[in-house]
Amino acid sequence: MIRILGVDPGTARIGWGIITQDKGKLTADAYGCITTPQHETAETRLKLLFQECTKIIKAHKPDVVSVEDLFFATNAKTAIAVGQARGVILLAASLSSLPVASYSPVTIKNTICGSGTATKAQIGKMVQILFSLKSIPTPDDTCDALAIAATHGFSYKLKTQMQNAYKSAKLR
């Protein structure tokens, strides 16, 4: 069993989701969205993000943090701000002695929907199905965080299966 904190980084909204992967079954234990006040300075928003991430880590005790890779955006200012938020998330994980796994947006879409060009609506529907939720989590950032966590859950399962197969083959 592994508990995974998935995080969709941003500055205004940061989606997060805690999932458990146990024997191939995924369960969404908790999820939500951190919002930071628009009128605050960038450094205050980053401080709030760090504090909230640290609270989530302490409350839910994940084994690993799974976060979306920074992708090149056409707006450099946005890319820098998201990169700063991602850095704060990585710092919170590091100070909590948690390993971090990063996945590109294309990898997440491929893993969850089978297509690297999946839409937000398709991701939402698959997250709802994967976790047997009554509705699609909102806002999109929360849904994306669950997809990021699930991507690591599937990756962890595959890695475990590969390790077990290697051990089994080695014993023969």
PyMOL commands that set and color helices and strands:
alter all, ss='L'
color gray80, all
select helices_A, chain A and resi 42-60+76-95+105-113+120-130+140-171
alter helices_A, ss='H'
color red, helices_A
select strands_A, chain A and resi 2-8+13-22+25-35+64-68+100-103
alter strands_A, ss='S'
color yellow, strands_A
deselect
rebuild
show_as cartoon
